[in-house]
Amino acid sequence: MSEIIELARRARVASYALAEASRATKDAALHAMAAALRANTDTIVEANAKDVAAARDAGTAESTVDRLALNPARVDAMAAGLEQLAGLTDPVGEVVRGYTLPNGLELRQVRVPFGVVGIIYEARPNVTADAAGICLKSGNAVLLRGSSSAAASNEAIVAVLRSAAESAGLPADVVQGVPTDRAAVKELMQARGLVDVLIPRGGAGLIQTVVSESTVPVIETGVGNCHVYVDADADLGLALEILLNAKTQRPSVCNATESLLVHASVADEFLAAALPALADAGVTVHGDPTVVAAGKDVVAATEEDFGTEYNSLDLSAAVVDDLEAAVQHIRRYGSGHTDAIITRSQAAARRFTTAVDSAAVVVNASTRFTDGGEFGFGAEIGISTQKLHARGPMGLPEMTSTKYVVTGEGQIRT
């Protein structure tokens, strides 16, 4: 039996115990995990230092090194996240709908865990604790495959979490790390029947590989080519404030805006203010010919630019004839994550929110709000851009399936 199959079998056994665990037991385990992270901060930071040193030796960009690095404050934040999870409502057992049929049968649809969840993710080791906590709270055993760049960090964190879960009365195997070699990942993606669902978190290449090669069902999380469309009826001052926040507040994340669309009737006025403001913020604009003509520092956009998730201080920009042209542009280049319209017209807002088929459609606000915490979910495992089962920020309820409980008094079907 291969190592991956053995890990998955152990996770399956652990999932049975976890599915029957009370909220009190799960919350106690989360608090124990938080305390253990704090108690083992030095060990975790020491392991992380090895990953950081290796990354720098390999010439990794400092922005990536920063996402990889842990310090006592970041470990404390990981622990605080687990404590926050303990305070959230347990989704398991929630009745989604229920009623009595004409024949007297009582029908209830209730939330239940998936069982075993595999998560394949890149770089940030804080995801290890976040994902483990979210899966535990929602009743799922988890197989965590982080990137090789964070191998030492993830190994230390997983060891701490496993010991803490066991101290709270749960099987240690509710949390397991998966080897980072390609053969192991391939086998994880093929472990249909032992792993119930895979969730990739990372760049477009990682997500596409998992979607294409996995026989295990996949929940596809979000590449974010997000748009801001400035409508003819927009408050242009408000539009500029929103655009700058959506692009520059944190450019490396999936809900940052990557593309600007401006209605032709307001393009001269808006671009005259927006282009210098973007340049002052360090943003490089990749524009169509109209945008290039409007600003001296604008780079001519290629076809590829309009479909790119930059994750940097870069922005594609185009002038469109009308709202319908904006919708068609988003349909062609968008990733189905988050798209926003800035307008004072209720009719334009209704048309945009109806016609744009994305996980989140925003009116007069920043795309940066598409986030589990900002939506009030308390936590998220990722932002789904697919349409089956879950779409948008995936909180605890989205980490469950459902089953029907049918209660009768001897009814038989005729």
C-alpha positions as CSV (number, residue, x, y, z in Angstrom):
1,M,0.0,0.0,0.0
2,S,1.4,3.4,-1.0
3,E,2.0,6.1,1.6
4,I,-0.8,8.3,0.2
5,I,-3.3,5.5,0.2
6,E,-2.4,4.7,3.8
7,L,-2.8,8.4,4.8
8,A,-6.1,8.6,3.0
9,R,-7.4,5.4,4.7
10,R,-6.3,6.7,8.1
11,A,-8.1,10.0,7.3
12,R,-11.2,8.1,6.4
13,V,-11.2,6.2,9.7
14,A,-10.6,9.5,11.6
15,S,-13.5,11.2,9.7
16,Y,-16.0,8.7,11.1
17,A,-15.1,9.8,14.7
18,L,-15.0,13.4,13.8
19,A,-18.5,13.3,12.1
20,E,-20.0,12.1,15.4
21,A,-18.1,14.6,17.6
22,S,-20.1,17.2,19.4
23,R,-19.5,20.9,18.9
24,A,-18.1,21.1,22.4
25,T,-15.4,18.5,21.5
26,K,-14.5,20.2,18.2
27,D,-14.3,23.6,19.9
28,A,-12.2,22.2,22.6
29,A,-9.8,20.8,20.0
30,L,-9.6,24.2,18.3
31,H,-8.8,25.9,21.5
32,A,-6.2,23.2,22.2
33,M,-4.7,23.8,18.8
34,A,-4.5,27.5,19.4
35,A,-2.8,27.1,22.7
36,A,-0.3,24.6,21.2
37,L,0.6,26.9,18.4
38,R,1.4,29.6,20.9
39,A,3.3,27.2,23.2
40,N,5.4,26.0,20.2
41,T,6.0,29.4,18.6
42,D,9.8,29.1,18.8
43,T,9.8,25.6,17.2
44,I,7.6,26.8,14.4
45,V,9.5,30.0,13.7
46,E,12.8,28.1,13.8
47,A,11.5,25.6,11.2
48,N,10.1,28.5,9.1
49,A,13.6,30.1,9.1
50,K,14.9,27.1,7.2
51,D,12.3,27.6,4.5
52,V,12.9,31.3,4.3
53,A,16.6,30.9,4.0
54,A,16.2,28.3,1.2
55,A,13.8,30.6,-0.6
56,R,16.2,33.5,-0.5
57,D,19.1,31.2,-1.6
58,A,16.9,30.2,-4.6
59,G,16.5,33.9,-5.6
60,T,12.8,34.0,-4.6
61,A,11.2,37.4,-4.9
62,E,11.0,39.2,-1.5
63,S,7.2,39.6,-1.9
64,T,6.9,35.8,-2.0
65,V,9.4,35.4,0.8
66,D,7.2,37.7,2.9
67,R,4.2,35.5,2.3
68,L,6.2,32.5,3.4
69,A,7.8,34.0,6.5
70,L,6.4,33.5,10.0
71,N,7.2,35.4,13.2
72,P,5.6,35.3,16.7
73,A,2.9,37.8,15.7
74,R,1.9,35.7,12.7
75,V,1.8,32.5,14.7
76,D,-0.3,34.3,17.3
77,A,-2.7,35.4,14.5
78,M,-2.9,31.8,13.3
79,A,-3.9,30.8,16.9
80,A,-6.4,33.6,17.1
81,G,-8.0,32.4,13.9
82,L,-8.6,29.0,15.4
83,E,-10.1,30.6,18.5
84,Q,-12.4,32.6,16.2
85,L,-13.5,29.4,14.5
86,A,-14.5,27.9,17.8
87,G,-16.9,30.8,18.3
88,L,-18.7,30.2,15.1
89,T,-21.9,28.2,14.7
90,D,-21.4,24.5,13.9
91,P,-22.9,23.9,10.5
92,V,-23.1,20.1,11.0
93,G,-26.7,19.0,11.8
94,E,-28.3,22.3,10.6
95,V,-31.6,21.6,8.9
96,V,-31.6,23.2,5.5
97,R,-35.3,22.4,4.9
98,G,-37.8,20.2,6.5
99,Y,-41.6,19.4,6.2
100,T,-44.2,16.7,6.5
101,L,-45.2,14.9,3.3
102,P,-48.9,14.2,2.5
103,N,-48.3,10.5,3.5
104,G,-47.1,11.6,7.0
105,L,-43.4,11.1,6.4
106,E,-41.2,13.7,8.0
107,L,-38.5,14.9,5.7
108,R,-35.4,16.8,6.8
109,Q,-32.4,17.8,4.7
110,V,-29.5,18.2,7.1
111,R,-25.9,19.4,6.7
112,V,-23.2,16.7,7.1
113,P,-19.4,16.7,6.6
114,F,-17.9,15.7,3.2
115,G,-15.7,13.2,5.1
116,V,-12.1,13.6,3.8
117,V,-10.9,16.8,2.2
118,G,-7.6,17.2,0.4
119,I,-6.2,20.7,0.1
120,I,-3.4,21.5,-2.3
121,Y,-1.9,25.0,-1.7
122,E,1.1,27.2,-2.2
123,A,3.5,29.2,-0.2
124,R,1.8,30.6,2.9
125,P,2.2,28.2,5.9
126,N,-0.6,30.0,7.8
127,V,-3.0,28.3,5.4
128,T,-2.0,25.0,7.1
129,A,-3.6,26.1,10.4
130,D,-6.5,27.9,8.8
131,A,-7.5,24.9,6.6
132,A,-7.1,22.4,9.4
133,G,-9.3,24.5,11.6
134,I,-12.0,25.1,9.1
135,C,-12.1,21.4,8.1
136,L,-12.2,20.3,11.8
137,K,-15.0,22.7,12.7
138,S,-17.1,21.4,9.7
139,G,-16.4,17.8,10.7
140,N,-13.9,16.9,7.9
141,A,-10.6,15.1,8.2
142,V,-8.0,16.9,6.1
143,L,-5.0,16.0,4.0
144,L,-2.8,19.0,3.7
145,R,-0.4,19.2,0.8
146,G,1.5,22.5,1.0
147,S,4.3,23.6,-1.3
148,S,7.8,22.3,-1.0
149,S,8.9,25.9,-0.3
150,A,7.1,25.7,3.1
151,A,7.8,22.0,3.9
152,A,9.7,22.5,7.2
153,S,7.1,25.1,8.4
154,N,4.1,22.9,7.5
155,E,5.6,19.8,9.0
156,A,6.1,21.6,12.3
157,I,2.6,23.1,12.3
158,V,0.9,19.8,11.4
159,A,2.8,18.0,14.2
160,V,1.5,20.6,16.7
161,L,-2.0,20.5,15.5
162,R,-2.2,16.7,15.5
163,S,-0.9,16.4,19.1
164,A,-3.4,19.1,20.2
165,A,-6.4,17.4,18.5
166,E,-5.5,14.1,20.2
167,S,-5.2,15.8,23.6
168,A,-8.8,17.0,23.1
169,G,-10.1,13.5,22.4
170,L,-10.1,13.4,18.7
171,P,-7.9,11.1,16.5
172,A,-4.7,12.7,15.5
173,D,-5.4,11.7,11.9
174,V,-8.1,14.3,11.5
175,V,-5.1,16.4,10.4
176,Q,-2.3,14.9,8.2
177,G,0.4,16.4,6.0
178,V,1.0,15.0,2.5
179,P,4.5,14.7,1.0
180,T,5.3,17.4,-1.5
181,D,6.8,15.3,-4.3
182,R,4.9,15.2,-7.6
183,A,4.2,11.5,-7.4
184,A,2.5,11.9,-4.1
185,V,0.4,14.8,-5.3
186,K,-0.6,12.8,-8.4
187,E,-1.7,9.9,-6.3
188,L,-3.7,12.2,-4.0
189,M,-5.6,13.5,-7.0
190,Q,-6.3,10.0,-8.0
191,A,-7.6,8.8,-4.6
192,R,-11.2,8.7,-5.6
193,G,-13.3,6.9,-3.0
194,L,-10.9,7.7,-0.2
195,V,-10.8,11.4,-0.7
196,D,-14.2,13.1,-1.1
197,V,-13.2,16.4,-2.5
198,L,-10.0,18.3,-3.4
199,I,-9.6,22.1,-3.1
200,P,-6.6,23.8,-4.8
201,R,-5.5,27.2,-3.5
202,G,-2.9,29.0,-5.5
203,G,-2.1,30.3,-8.9
204,A,-3.8,29.5,-12.2
205,G,-1.2,26.8,-13.1
206,L,-1.8,24.9,-9.9
207,I,-5.6,25.1,-10.1
208,Q,-5.6,24.1,-13.7
209,T,-3.4,21.1,-13.0
210,V,-5.7,19.8,-10.2
211,V,-8.8,20.4,-12.3
212,S,-7.4,18.6,-15.3
213,E,-5.7,15.7,-13.7
214,S,-7.8,14.8,-10.7
215,T,-10.4,12.0,-10.6
216,V,-11.4,13.2,-7.1
217,P,-14.2,15.9,-7.3
218,V,-12.6,19.4,-7.2
219,I,-14.0,22.7,-5.9
220,E,-12.2,25.2,-8.1
221,T,-11.0,28.3,-6.2
222,G,-10.5,31.6,-7.7
223,V,-8.2,33.1,-10.2
224,G,-9.3,36.7,-10.0
225,N,-9.3,38.8,-13.1
226,C,-11.6,41.3,-11.4
227,H,-13.0,44.4,-13.2
228,V,-14.2,47.8,-12.2
229,Y,-16.5,49.4,-14.8
230,V,-17.0,53.2,-14.5
231,D,-20.5,53.9,-16.0
232,A,-21.7,57.0,-17.8
233,D,-23.7,57.9,-14.6
234,A,-20.9,57.3,-12.2
235,D,-19.8,59.7,-9.4
236,L,-16.3,60.0,-10.8
237,G,-14.8,61.0,-7.5
238,L,-16.3,58.0,-5.8
239,A,-15.2,55.8,-8.8
240,L,-11.5,56.9,-8.4
241,E,-11.5,56.3,-4.7
242,I,-13.0,52.8,-5.2
243,L,-10.6,52.0,-8.1
244,L,-7.5,53.0,-6.0
245,N,-8.6,50.8,-3.1
246,A,-9.5,47.9,-5.3
247,K,-6.2,48.0,-7.1
248,T,-3.6,49.1,-4.5
249,Q,-4.9,48.2,-1.0
250,R,-3.4,44.7,-1.5
251,P,-2.5,43.9,-5.1
252,S,-1.3,40.4,-4.6
253,V,-4.7,38.8,-3.7
254,C,-7.4,37.3,-5.9
255,N,-10.0,40.0,-5.2
256,A,-7.8,42.9,-6.2
257,T,-9.0,44.6,-9.4
258,E,-6.9,43.8,-12.5
259,S,-8.9,45.6,-15.2
260,L,-10.5,49.0,-15.6
261,L,-13.3,49.7,-18.0
262,V,-14.6,53.3,-18.6
263,H,-17.6,54.5,-20.5
264,A,-16.6,56.6,-23.5
265,S,-18.8,59.5,-22.4
266,V,-16.8,60.1,-19.2
267,A,-13.5,58.7,-20.3
268,D,-11.7,62.0,-20.9
269,E,-12.7,63.4,-17.5
270,F,-12.1,60.2,-15.5
271,L,-8.8,59.2,-17.1
272,A,-7.4,62.7,-16.6
273,A,-7.8,62.2,-12.9
274,A,-7.3,58.4,-12.6
275,L,-4.1,58.0,-14.7
276,P,-2.0,60.4,-12.6
277,A,-3.4,59.0,-9.4
278,L,-2.6,55.4,-10.4
279,A,0.9,56.5,-11.4
280,D,1.4,58.1,-8.1
281,A,0.4,54.9,-6.4
282,G,3.0,53.0,-8.4
283,V,0.5,51.3,-10.8
284,T,1.5,50.6,-14.4
285,V,-1.5,50.9,-16.7
286,H,-1.7,48.7,-19.8
287,G,-4.2,50.5,-21.9
288,D,-6.0,50.3,-25.2
289,P,-5.3,53.0,-27.8
290,T,-7.7,55.5,-26.2
291,V,-6.2,55.0,-22.8
292,V,-2.6,55.2,-24.2
293,A,-3.5,58.5,-25.8
294,A,-4.8,59.9,-22.5
295,G,-1.7,59.4,-20.5
296,K,2.0,59.6,-21.1
297,D,3.0,56.7,-18.8
298,V,0.5,54.2,-20.2
299,V,1.9,51.0,-21.7
300,A,0.1,49.7,-24.8
301,A,-2.0,46.7,-23.8
302,T,-1.7,43.3,-25.5
303,E,-4.6,40.9,-25.9
304,E,-3.1,38.8,-23.2
305,D,-3.1,41.8,-20.8
306,F,-6.8,41.9,-20.7
307,G,-7.0,38.3,-19.5
308,T,-4.2,38.5,-17.0
309,E,-4.4,38.2,-13.2
310,Y,-1.4,40.3,-12.4
311,N,-1.2,40.1,-8.6
312,S,1.0,43.2,-8.8
313,L,0.7,46.9,-9.3
314,D,-0.3,46.5,-12.9
315,L,-3.7,47.2,-14.4
316,S,-5.3,46.7,-17.8
317,A,-7.6,49.5,-19.0
318,A,-10.0,50.1,-21.9
319,V,-12.6,52.6,-22.9
320,V,-16.0,51.0,-23.9
321,D,-18.9,52.5,-25.9
322,D,-21.6,51.5,-23.4
323,L,-22.6,49.2,-20.6
324,E,-23.3,46.4,-23.0
325,A,-19.7,46.6,-24.4
326,A,-18.4,46.4,-20.8
327,V,-20.5,43.3,-20.2
328,Q,-19.2,41.7,-23.4
329,H,-15.6,42.6,-22.4
330,I,-16.0,41.0,-19.0
331,R,-17.6,37.9,-20.5
332,R,-14.6,37.5,-22.8
333,Y,-11.8,38.2,-20.4
334,G,-13.2,37.8,-16.9
335,S,-12.5,34.8,-14.6
336,G,-15.9,34.8,-12.9
337,H,-14.6,36.0,-9.6
338,T,-15.7,39.6,-8.8
339,D,-16.7,42.5,-11.0
340,A,-17.9,45.9,-10.0
341,I,-19.9,48.7,-11.5
342,I,-19.7,52.3,-10.4
343,T,-23.0,54.1,-11.2
344,R,-25.8,56.2,-9.9
345,S,-28.3,54.6,-12.3
346,Q,-30.4,51.9,-10.8
347,A,-31.2,50.6,-14.2
348,A,-27.5,50.3,-15.1
349,A,-26.8,48.5,-11.8
350,R,-29.7,46.1,-12.4
351,R,-28.5,45.3,-15.9
352,F,-24.9,44.8,-14.8
353,T,-25.7,42.5,-11.9
354,T,-28.0,40.5,-14.1
355,A,-25.8,40.2,-17.1
356,V,-22.4,39.7,-15.4
357,D,-22.0,36.0,-14.4
358,S,-19.5,36.1,-11.6
359,A,-19.3,34.7,-8.1
360,A,-19.7,38.2,-6.8
361,V,-21.1,41.3,-8.5
362,V,-20.5,44.6,-6.7
363,V,-22.3,48.0,-7.0
364,N,-20.5,51.1,-5.9
365,A,-17.9,49.4,-3.7
366,S,-14.4,47.8,-4.0
367,T,-13.9,44.3,-5.3
368,R,-11.7,43.8,-2.2
369,F,-14.8,43.0,-0.2
370,T,-15.2,39.5,-1.7
371,D,-13.9,37.7,1.3
372,G,-15.3,35.3,3.9
373,G,-14.3,37.6,6.8
374,E,-15.7,40.7,5.1
375,F,-19.0,38.9,4.3
376,G,-19.4,38.0,7.9
377,F,-18.7,34.3,7.5
378,G,-15.8,34.4,10.0
379,A,-13.6,32.2,8.0
380,E,-13.2,30.8,4.5
381,I,-11.3,28.0,2.8
382,G,-11.1,29.9,-0.4
383,I,-13.3,31.7,-3.0
384,S,-15.0,29.3,-5.4
385,T,-15.4,30.5,-9.0
386,Q,-17.3,27.4,-10.2
387,K,-21.0,26.9,-10.1
388,L,-21.6,23.5,-8.6
389,H,-22.1,23.1,-4.8
390,A,-20.4,26.3,-3.7
391,R,-19.7,29.7,-5.3
392,G,-18.0,32.7,-3.8
393,P,-16.3,32.8,-0.4
394,M,-16.5,29.3,1.1
395,G,-17.4,29.4,4.8
396,L,-18.2,26.6,7.1
397,P,-21.6,25.7,5.6
398,E,-19.9,25.4,2.2
399,M,-17.6,22.8,3.6
400,T,-20.5,20.4,4.1
401,S,-22.8,18.3,2.0
402,T,-26.3,17.3,2.9
403,K,-28.3,14.1,3.5
404,Y,-32.0,13.5,3.9
405,V,-33.4,12.1,7.1
406,V,-36.8,10.5,6.5
407,T,-38.9,9.5,9.6
408,G,-42.1,7.5,9.3
409,E,-44.5,5.4,11.3
410,G,-44.7,2.3,9.2
411,Q,-45.5,3.9,5.8
412,I,-45.0,1.7,2.7
413,R,-45.0,2.7,-0.9
414,T,-47.8,1.4,-3.1
